[in-house]
Amino acid sequence: MRLAIKLILAGILVASCGGKDNDTTTPPIEKELGSFNLIFPDNNLICTEGEDNGTDGVNIEFQWSASSNATSYDLEITNQENNSTDTRTVNATSLEVGLPKGTQFSWKVTAILEDKSLASDTWNFYSEGTSTENFAPFPAEITVSDNNDGTVTVSWIGEDLDNDIVNYDVYIGVFGNLELILENTTNLNTNYSITAGEQYHVQVISKDSNDNTSTSQTYFTF
């Protein structure tokens, strides 16, 4: 009898332990946005594949690759000649937009997932239909690298369809207080002393042989 009672108690304990294992749940996996790329219109070129819309404009289909888990995308197109920006929200990876002819634009896409976002690089292009052979430079691409000695190296590179960039003006300073560091320079980089934790502002003006200019800027903190 005692043996039987012991076996019954052991069975109850085993069943109780097994029940706890069954109650465990796997925590949900948090979704992340995947990397993606811009596809068309091509960077730093004239877009010649648009469709004339008959109103001194051209329809251009913007295309980009998919970002995994994205629920929507913000397409941001900036007219570099009047600094106006048009933002469209779409659920697909392409959108046709009507634009004025012979105009310089920049564009980028931001993938959206609930409260998360991931922005692409920014590309530049000219819309087709321009008759001029005198193009303004595209905004220079700026990069900043930490030298780990209290200085950073600021680098820039400009693009121009005419290939006639002659020099650059470079401004650097603590946010809100830009200083002219290099004027009419042909250099493509410079070193700059910084204070850790401060936010800095870099502005590069590209100038060509026809007195056309473009301005690009970035901010950094180390």
Secondary structure, 3 states (H helix, E strand, C coil): CHHHHHHHHHHHHHHHHHHHHHCCCCCCCCCCCCCCCEEECCCCEEECCCEECCCCEEEEEEEECCCCCCCEEEEEEEECCCCEEEEEEECCCEEEEEEECCCEEEEEEEEEECCEEEECCCEEEEECCCCCCCCCCEEEEEEEEECCCCEEEEEEEEECCCCCEEEEEEEEEECCCCEEEEEEECCCEEEEECCCCCEEEEEEEEEECCCCEEEEEEEEEC
